Amino acid sequence: MTGETRARLAAQADPAYRAFQHKLMPGVENYLGVRLPLLRKAAARLAKEDWRAELAAPDETFEEVLLRGMLIGKAKMDLAERLELVRQFVPCINNWAVCDSFCAGLREARVYKEEYFCLIQQYAGSAREFEARFAAVLLLTHFNRPEELERCFAEYRRIRQPDYYAWMGVAWGYSVFAVTDFNRTIAAMEKAQLPDEVWNKALQKMRESYRITQEQKERAAQLKRGQRGRKQHE
């Protein structure tokens, strides 16, 4: 981001929120402590100005990276330019907050399904934690209709990156797909041969969901695995 934008963000910093962020994302540094509604307002403003100049400038803080992702999703441009900017941005993702916010902002994926699905395929098999999470989260956010589930499941089977945030993205995704079709999702999870911790986390998220029926929650509880992968009742 440009120096002017960086100064505006610094003026909106909240030390208490900065401390809160640090607890949520240990290991991530360079927080200013700017709340999300203010970042969204900044993205909306910059999208109407010289946004290319903003994207050409380097980022120095967490908020600038987050804002860059928001701006890529919000600024008016053609599909080819946006996809190229997405490809440039994905390797810069190093935490779940930037990843998930960026995916949510790529609403164009609901219009250009095939183009974005091809993009997802480039990252599902990645050996990098947040590239794999990007694929998982973009799928669960924009590709969760009944007719889309099978190819989502196929890409989820390709995600084998072993680090925490990649697998938790997968668990989250299965819990979202279960809202669309519970039985098909459980069958897909079994086919994927998930590690126990991922299997159980997906079931936990289903039980916590407000969009899953009580009967389905009870079934999810029954499917929980023990330490050695055996299914057991809670």
Backbone hydrogen bonds in HBPLUS format (Angstrom, degrees):
<---DONOR---> <-ACCEPTOR-->    atom                        ^
c    i                          cat <-CA-CA->   ^        H-A-AA   ^      H-
h    n   atom  resd res      DA  || num        DHA   H-A  angle D-A-AA Bond
n    s   type  num  typ     dist DA aas  dist angle  dist       angle   num
A0006-ARG N   A0002-THR O   2.96 MM   4  6.25 159.9  2.00 153.1 159.5     1
A0007-ALA N   A0003-GLY O   2.95 MM   4  6.12 154.2  2.02 145.8 151.9     2
A0008-ARG N   A0004-GLU O   3.07 MM   4  6.35 153.8  2.14 145.8 152.7     3
A0009-LEU N   A0005-THR O   2.98 MM   4  6.25 157.8  2.03 151.3 157.0     4
A0010-ALA N   A0006-ARG O   2.96 MM   4  6.19 160.8  2.00 148.5 153.9     5
A0011-ALA N   A0007-ALA O   3.05 MM   4  6.26 145.5  2.18 142.5 151.1     6
A0012-GLN N   A0009-LEU O   2.95 MM   3  5.19 143.3  2.08 104.7 115.9     7
A0013-ALA N   A0010-ALA O   3.30 MM   3  5.22 166.1  2.32 104.0 107.0     8
A0014-ASP N   A0033-GLY O   2.78 MM  19  4.92 145.2  1.90 116.7 127.5     9
A0017-TYR N   A0014-ASP O   3.05 MM   3  5.33 116.8  2.46 105.4 120.4    10
A0018-ARG N   A0014-ASP O   2.91 MM   4  6.17 150.8  2.00 153.8 163.5    11
A0019-ALA N   A0015-PRO O   3.06 MM   4  6.34 152.8  2.13 145.6 151.0    12
A0020-PHE N   A0016-ALA O   3.10 MM   4  6.39 150.9  2.19 141.3 149.5    13
A0021-GLN N   A0017-TYR O   2.88 MM   4  6.14 160.2  1.92 153.2 157.6    14
A0022-HIS N   A0018-ARG O   3.11 MM   4  6.33 154.6  2.17 145.2 151.7    15
A0023-LYS N   A0020-PHE O   3.17 MM   3  5.38 129.3  2.44 100.5 112.8    16
A0024-LEU N   A0020-PHE O   3.30 MM   4  6.66 147.3  2.41 144.2 153.0    17
A0024-LEU N   A0021-GLN O   2.99 MM   3  5.12 120.7  2.36  98.1 113.5    18
A0025-MET N   A0021-GLN O   3.00 MM   4  6.26 146.2  2.12 154.4 163.9    19
A0028-VAL N   A0025-MET O   3.18 MM   3  5.85 164.5  2.21 137.8 140.5    20
A0062-PHE N   A0030-ASN O   2.98 MM  32  5.71 164.1  2.01 134.4 138.5    21
A0038-LEU N   A0035-ARG O   3.09 MM   3  5.64 127.5  2.38 112.8 125.1    22
A0039-LEU N   A0035-ARG O   3.20 MM   4  6.58 149.8  2.30 146.2 155.2    23
A0039-LEU N   A0036-LEU O   2.99 MM   3  4.97 116.2  2.41  97.4 113.8    24
A0040-ARG N   A0036-LEU O   2.87 MM   4  6.15 157.7  1.92 161.2 167.5    25
A0041-LYS N   A0037-PRO O   3.07 MM   4  6.28 152.8  2.14 139.7 146.7    26
A0042-ALA N   A0038-LEU O   2.97 MM   4  6.20 152.9  2.05 141.4 149.1    27
A0043-ALA N   A0039-LEU O   2.88 MM   4  6.16 154.9  1.94 148.7 155.2    28
A0044-ALA N   A0040-ARG O   2.97 MM   4  6.22 159.4  2.02 148.3 153.4    29
A0045-ARG N   A0041-LYS O   2.99 MM   4  6.23 153.7  2.06 146.9 153.9    30
A0046-LEU N   A0042-ALA O   2.89 MM   4  6.06 171.9  1.90 155.6 157.9    31
A0047-ALA N   A0043-ALA O   2.93 MM   4  5.96 147.5  2.04 145.9 154.2    32
A0048-LYS N   A0045-ARG O   3.08 MM   3  5.57 153.0  2.15 111.4 119.3    33
A0049-GLU N   A0046-LEU O   2.96 MM   3  4.95 156.3  2.02 103.9 111.7    34
A0051-TRP N   A0049-GLU O   2.94 MM   2  5.58 130.6  2.19 106.4  91.7    35
A0053-ALA N   A0050-ASP O   3.18 MM   3  5.63 131.8  2.42 106.4 117.5    36
A0055-LEU N   A0051-TRP O   2.99 MM   4  6.31 158.3  2.04 151.0 156.1    37
A0056-ALA N   A0052-ARG O   2.98 MM   4  6.11 135.1  2.18 137.8 149.6    38
A0057-ALA N   A0054-GLU O   3.28 MM   3  5.47 145.2  2.41 100.5 109.7    39
A0065-VAL N   A0061-THR O   3.26 MM   4  6.64 154.5  2.33 149.1 155.1    40
A0066-LEU N   A0062-PHE O   2.98 MM   4  6.29 164.4  2.00 154.1 158.7    41
A0067-LEU N   A0063-GLU O   2.79 MM   4  5.92 157.6  1.84 146.3 152.9    42
A0068-ARG N   A0064-GLU O   2.86 MM   4  6.00 149.9  1.95 141.6 149.8    43
A0069-GLY N   A0065-VAL O   3.10 MM   4  6.43 159.6  2.14 151.3 155.1    44
A0070-MET N   A0066-LEU O   3.08 MM   4  6.41 158.1  2.13 146.9 153.0    45
A0071-LEU N   A0067-LEU O   2.88 MM   4  6.06 156.8  1.93 150.9 157.2    46
A0072-ILE N   A0068-ARG O   2.96 MM   4  6.23 153.6  2.03 151.6 158.1    47
A0073-GLY N   A0069-GLY O   3.28 MM   4  6.55 152.7  2.36 144.8 151.1    48
A0074-LYS N   A0070-MET O   3.04 MM   4  6.19 134.5  2.25 140.4 153.4    49
A0074-LYS N   A0071-LEU O   3.17 MM   3  4.98 127.1  2.47  90.8 104.7    50
A0075-ALA N   A0071-LEU O   2.95 MM   4  5.71 172.9  1.95 154.4 154.7    51
A0082-ARG N   A0078-ASP O   3.13 MM   4  6.42 162.6  2.16 155.1 160.3    52
A0083-LEU N   A0079-LEU O   2.92 MM   4  6.11 168.3  1.93 161.0 163.9    53
A0084-GLU N   A0080-ALA O   3.08 MM   4  6.25 152.7  2.16 142.7 150.1    54
A0085-LEU N   A0081-GLU O   2.98 MM   4  6.25 155.6  2.04 147.9 154.6    55
A0086-VAL N   A0082-ARG O   2.81 MM   4  6.10 151.5  1.89 151.9 160.6    56
A0087-ARG N   A0083-LEU O   3.00 MM   4  6.25 160.5  2.04 146.1 150.5    57
A0088-GLN N   A0084-GLU O   3.03 MM   4  6.31 148.1  2.14 142.8 151.7    58
A0089-PHE N   A0085-LEU O   2.95 MM   4  6.11 141.6  2.10 141.0 151.5    59
A0089-PHE N   A0086-VAL O   3.04 MM   3  5.05 122.0  2.39  94.8 110.1    60
A0090-VAL N   A0086-VAL O   2.96 MM   4  6.09 162.7  1.99 164.6 166.4    61
A0092-CYS N   A0089-PHE O   2.76 MM   3  5.35 149.8  1.85 123.5 133.7    62
A0093-ILE N   A0090-VAL O   3.10 MM   3  5.50 163.0  2.13 116.2 121.4    63
A0099-CYS N   A0095-ASN O   3.23 MM   4  6.41 166.2  2.25 149.7 153.9    64
A0100-ASP N   A0096-TRP O   2.90 MM   4  5.94 174.6  1.90 152.5 154.0    65
A0101-SER N   A0097-ALA O   3.04 MM   4  6.01 161.1  2.08 145.3 151.1    66
A0102-PHE N   A0098-VAL O   2.94 MM   4  5.90 160.5  1.97 147.3 153.2    67
A0103-CYS N   A0099-CYS O   3.01 MM   4  6.25 164.1  2.03 152.3 156.4    68
A0104-ALA N   A0100-ASP O   3.05 MM   4  6.19 160.1  2.09 143.4 148.9    69
A0105-GLY N   A0101-SER O   3.10 MM   4  6.30 145.4  2.22 144.4 153.3    70
A0105-GLY N   A0102-PHE O   3.16 MM   3  5.21 123.7  2.49  95.6 109.6    71
A0106-LEU N   A0103-CYS O   3.18 MM   3  5.37 151.4  2.26 104.4 112.6    72
A0109-ALA N   A0106-LEU O   3.06 MM   3  5.93 167.8  2.07 121.6 125.5    73
A0110-ARG N   A0107-ARG O   3.04 MM   3  5.84 164.8  2.07 121.7 125.6    74
A0111-VAL N   A0108-GLU O   2.91 MM   3  5.28 155.4  1.97 111.0 119.2    75
A0112-TYR N   A0108-GLU O   2.96 MM   4  6.25 168.8  1.97 166.5 167.9    76
A0116-TYR N   A0112-TYR O   3.11 MM   4  6.27 163.4  2.14 156.5 161.2    77
A0117-PHE N   A0113-LYS O   2.83 MM   4  5.97 147.9  1.93 148.3 158.5    78
A0118-CYS N   A0114-GLU O   2.97 MM   4  6.16 155.8  2.03 147.4 152.8    79
A0119-LEU N   A0115-GLU O   3.21 MM   4  6.47 145.8  2.33 133.6 142.7    80
A0120-ILE N   A0116-TYR O   2.91 MM   4  6.21 156.6  1.96 148.0 153.6    81
A0121-GLN N   A0117-PHE O   3.01 MM   4  6.29 154.1  2.08 147.9 154.2    82
A0122-GLN N   A0119-LEU O   3.02 MM   3  5.35 140.2  2.19 104.8 116.0    83
A0123-TYR N   A0120-ILE O   2.91 MM   3  5.42 149.7  2.01 114.0 122.9    84
A0124-ALA N   A0120-ILE O   3.04 MM   4  6.18 141.3  2.19 157.9 169.7    85
A0126-SER N   A0123-TYR O   3.00 MM   3  5.04 165.4  2.02 113.4 115.8    86
A0132-ALA N   A0128-ARG O   3.06 MM   4  6.28 163.1  2.09 160.4 164.6    87
A0133-ARG N   A0129-GLU O   3.05 MM   4  6.33 153.4  2.12 140.5 148.6    88
A0134-PHE N   A0130-PHE O   2.97 MM   4  5.87 148.9  2.07 125.9 134.3    89
A0135-ALA N   A0131-GLU O   3.19 MM   4  6.53 156.5  2.25 145.9 150.1    90
A0136-ALA N   A0132-ALA O   3.10 MM   4  6.42 162.1  2.13 149.4 154.1    91
A0137-VAL N   A0133-ARG O   2.80 MM   4  5.96 169.3  1.81 164.4 166.1    92
A0138-LEU N   A0134-PHE O   2.91 MM   4  5.92 161.0  1.95 150.3 155.8    93
A0139-LEU N   A0135-ALA O   3.17 MM   4  6.23 155.3  2.23 142.8 149.0    94
A0140-LEU N   A0136-ALA O   3.09 MM   4  6.36 166.6  2.11 148.5 151.8    95
A0141-THR N   A0137-VAL O   2.98 MM   4  5.96 144.6  2.11 143.5 152.5    96
A0142-HIS N   A0138-LEU O   3.13 MM   4  6.09 158.4  2.18 144.0 148.4    97
A0143-PHE N   A0139-LEU O   2.82 MM   4  4.93 144.0  1.95 146.0 147.9    98
A0148-GLU N   A0145-ARG O   2.84 MM   3  5.32 155.7  1.90 119.8 128.2    99
A0149-LEU N   A0146-PRO O   3.38 MM   3  5.57 160.0  2.43 106.6 112.0   100
A0152-CYS N   A0148-GLU O   3.20 MM   4  6.39 147.7  2.31 149.0 158.6   101
A0152-CYS N   A0149-LEU O   3.01 MM   3  4.98 118.8  2.40  95.6 112.1   102
A0153-PHE N   A0149-LEU O   2.79 MM   4  6.07 160.8  1.83 162.1 167.1   103
A0154-ALA N   A0150-GLU O   3.01 MM   4  6.27 151.5  2.10 142.1 149.9   104
A0155-GLU N   A0151-ARG O   3.13 MM   4  6.33 154.5  2.20 139.5 144.8   105
A0156-TYR N   A0152-CYS O   2.89 MM   4  6.17 154.1  1.96 151.4 159.6   106
A0157-ARG N   A0153-PHE O   3.00 MM   4  6.27 144.2  2.14 145.4 154.1   107
A0158-ARG N   A0155-GLU O   2.96 MM   3  5.09 137.4  2.14  99.1 111.8   108
A0159-ILE N   A0156-TYR O   3.14 MM   3  5.23 147.4  2.25 100.1 109.6   109
A0167-TRP N   A0163-ASP O   3.26 MM   4  6.53 169.6  2.27 161.4 164.1   110
A0168-MET N   A0164-TYR O   2.88 MM   4  6.08 156.1  1.94 154.6 162.5   111
A0169-GLY N   A0165-TYR O   3.16 MM   4  6.07 140.8  2.32 127.4 136.1   112
A0170-VAL N   A0166-ALA O   3.22 MM   4  6.60 147.2  2.33 141.3 149.9   113
A0171-ALA N   A0167-TRP O   2.92 MM   4  6.29 159.5  1.97 151.9 157.0   114
A0172-TRP N   A0168-MET O   2.96 MM   4  6.06 161.6  1.99 143.3 148.3   115
A0173-GLY N   A0169-GLY O   2.95 MM   4  6.11 154.8  2.01 141.4 148.7   116
A0174-TYR N   A0170-VAL O   3.02 MM   4  6.37 161.5  2.06 157.0 160.0   117
A0175-SER N   A0171-ALA O   3.22 MM   4  6.50 153.1  2.30 144.8 151.8   118
A0176-VAL N   A0172-TRP O   3.11 MM   4  6.47 140.8  2.27 145.6 156.5   119
A0176-VAL N   A0173-GLY O   3.02 MM   3  5.10 125.9  2.32  98.6 112.9   120
A0177-PHE N   A0173-GLY O   2.86 MM   4  6.18 162.7  1.89 159.1 164.2   121
A0178-ALA N   A0174-TYR O   2.92 MM   4  6.02 142.6  2.06 142.0 151.7   122
A0179-VAL N   A0176-VAL O   3.12 MM   3  5.47 141.7  2.28 104.7 114.7   123
A0180-THR N   A0177-PHE O   2.99 MM   3  5.21 124.7  2.30 100.9 114.8   124
A0181-ASP N   A0177-PHE O   2.95 MM   4  6.35 163.5  1.98 156.7 161.0   125
A0185-THR N   A0181-ASP O   3.10 MM   4  6.18 150.4  2.19 146.6 155.1   126
A0186-ILE N   A0182-PHE O   3.02 MM   4  6.32 160.5  2.06 156.6 161.1   127
A0187-ALA N   A0183-ASN O   3.07 MM   4  6.28 163.0  2.10 149.3 154.0   128
A0188-ALA N   A0184-ARG O   2.94 MM   4  6.13 148.8  2.03 140.0 148.9   129
A0189-MET N   A0185-THR O   2.89 MM   4  6.15 151.7  1.97 150.6 158.1   130
A0190-GLU N   A0186-ILE O   3.03 MM   4  6.31 155.7  2.09 149.2 155.2   131
A0191-LYS N   A0187-ALA O   3.03 MM   4  6.28 155.4  2.09 144.5 151.2   132
A0192-ALA N   A0188-ALA O   2.98 MM   4  6.16 140.6  2.14 140.9 151.4   133
A0193-GLN N   A0190-GLU O   3.26 MM   3  5.49 157.0  2.32 104.9 111.6   134
A0198-VAL N   A0195-PRO O   3.05 MM   3  5.43 126.1  2.35 108.1 121.5   135
A0199-TRP N   A0195-PRO O   2.95 MM   4  6.19 169.5  1.96 163.4 166.8   136
A0200-ASN N   A0196-ASP O   2.84 MM   4  5.96 171.8  1.85 157.2 159.3   137
A0201-LYS N   A0197-GLU O   3.03 MM   4  6.00 148.5  2.13 130.4 139.3   138
A0202-ALA N   A0198-VAL O   2.95 MM   4  6.14 158.2  2.00 151.3 156.3   139
A0203-LEU N   A0199-TRP O   3.11 MM   4  6.42 159.6  2.15 148.2 153.7   140
A0204-GLN N   A0200-ASN O   2.84 MM   4  6.05 153.8  1.91 146.4 154.2   141
A0205-LYS N   A0201-LYS O   2.96 MM   4  6.19 159.0  2.00 148.7 153.4   142
A0206-MET N   A0202-ALA O   3.02 MM   4  6.32 145.0  2.15 142.4 152.4   143
A0207-ARG N   A0203-LEU O   2.95 MM   4  6.28 156.4  2.01 149.3 155.3   144
A0208-GLU N   A0204-GLN O   2.99 MM   4  6.27 135.3  2.20 142.1 154.8   145
A0209-SER N   A0206-MET O   3.13 MM   3  5.14 150.4  2.22 100.3 109.3   146
A0217-LYS N   A0213-THR O   2.92 MM   4  6.24 151.8  2.00 149.8 158.3   147
A0218-GLU N   A0214-GLN O   2.96 MM   4  6.24 154.5  2.03 150.1 156.3   148
A0219-ARG N   A0215-GLU O   3.04 MM   4  6.30 152.2  2.11 142.0 149.8   149
A0220-ALA N   A0216-GLN O   2.87 MM   4  6.13 155.0  1.93 147.2 154.1   150
A0221-ALA N   A0217-LYS O   2.97 MM   4  6.24 152.3  2.05 145.3 152.4   151
A0222-GLN N   A0218-GLU O   3.09 MM   4  6.38 147.8  2.20 142.4 150.5   152
A0223-LEU N   A0219-ARG O   3.20 MM   4  6.47 132.6  2.43 141.1 153.2   153
A0223-LEU N   A0220-ALA O   3.15 MM   3  5.18 135.2  2.36  96.5 108.7   154
A0224-LYS N   A0221-ALA O   3.37 MM   3  5.58 166.1  2.39 106.1 110.1   155
A0232-GLN N   A0224-LYS O   2.79 MM   8  5.81 154.8  1.85 171.5 175.3   156
A0226-GLY N   A0230-ARG O   2.56 MM   4  5.20 151.2  1.64 150.0 159.8   157
A0229-GLY N   A0226-GLY O   3.10 MM   3  5.32 163.3  2.13 118.0 117.4   158
